[in-house]
Amino acid sequence: MNQQVRFLEDQQSFDVVMKDISTHSWIGFDTEFVGEKYFIPVLGLIQIIADNHIYLVDSIKIKDLSLFLQILEDPNVLKVTHAGDNDYRLLFTLFGVVPKNTFDTQIAAGFVGYNYPSGFGKIVEKELKVSLAKSHTVADWEARPLDPKAIDYAIEDVKYLPGLHEKLTQKLRRLHRESWAREENRKWESASFYKVDPDKELFANDLVHQLELREKVFLMRLYRWRIRTANELNIPKETVLQSRHITTVLRATKGGPNAFKSNRTMHEGVWKKHLEAWQELWKAPATDQEKEILSGIPRPLPEEPEREWTMELLYHFVKKQCLEHEISAALLFPRPDFNRLKSGSDTFDHMFLDGWRAELMGANLVEWLKTGGNISIGWNQNECVLSMEGNAS
């Protein structure tokens, strides 16, 4: 693994290299970015491996990355990543790019016995017998010149991607799971995967169910105002207004300065700076569109201890199935998605019950998960029998 490393710091050199590697059958890549100081992260470095070369692209100096983005969108070039959803989300946010023909080593590892998500270093160590140093994961990727140790770290992040791809592909092939990994990666190849609901925070806040219409409208506007302000200033949302102060603003805005003065949890500089804007949001009448959005918030379902117990029992049966087949249960059902299924929420994506998941869990269980129904447990001599809608399993 003695790859040649080359810095690309000017547009002409970058364009020449991208035109060359666009003819390759595969590339591996990773990105380094600065996200903690900004609303939209700054792309600081792109590492690309192609054949026996590693290219470190200075994306601060090189302004036109279109030739690289075209490679990402080219279905004839396989893109190998580790935890690539973070990279693709950033690139979609910055450039609107939607990748094609992707392979992710973290996803592949989840199909061959590793927990999901597993770190890059752990998989490299087990598969390639190489120990990685991870001391510069929080390097300042905006700084120039880059720290030499940070550069070494950046190189390691792509250096072993080809070897991992080969090893994991062999294991997937032996287990007849190449199509399963491909199916899981394919979800990254649709623009809908990267869309962000502007009212996600509102829908996730249980407080909204306790509010009157006017308060609900204000809470929705407040969340949207925070996103809009953070975007305009390109600073984190928490810098604009900390989440822990949302309820304070909701309750105190209509009362004016005195209501804020009596609440010591928020620094006066924050509310003095924004109170006028908040009061405008509070006073404006609700629009028909806002009312329609609020009417779509799912109501909390009544507690059903029997269903909750049943679903937890089934989840552990599914986990046992995953253990026997050496597939990460977290890859099969990420816990937040399972919780939505367990609660009967309308927001559960039933695509989680199709494809390789349906193949692994079996038709009877999948049908029950889609339609619901009763489950009973009984004993047949020395065996515990689980029955779904009268079908023994």
Buried (B, 14 or more C-beta within 10 A) or exposed (E): EEBEBBBBBEBEBBBEBBEEBBEEEBBBBBBBBBEEEBBBBBBBBBBBBBBEBBBBBBBBEBEEBEBBBBBBBBEEBBBBBBBBBBBBBBBBBBBEBBBBBBBBBBBBBBBBBBEBBBBBBEBBBBBBEBEBEEEBEEBBBBEEEBEEEBBBBBBBBBBBBBBBBEBBBEBBEEBEBBEBBBBBBBEBBEEEBBEEEEBEBBBEBEEBEEBEEEBBBBBBBBBBBBBBBBEEEEBEBEBBBBEEBBEBBBEBBBEEEEBBEEBEEBEEEBBEEBBEEBBEBBEEEBEEEBEEBBEEBEEEEEEEEEBEEBBEEBBEBBBEBBEEEBBBBBBBBBEEBBBBBBBBEEEBEEEBBEBBBBBBBEEEBBBBBEEEEEBEEEEEEEEEEBEBEEEEE
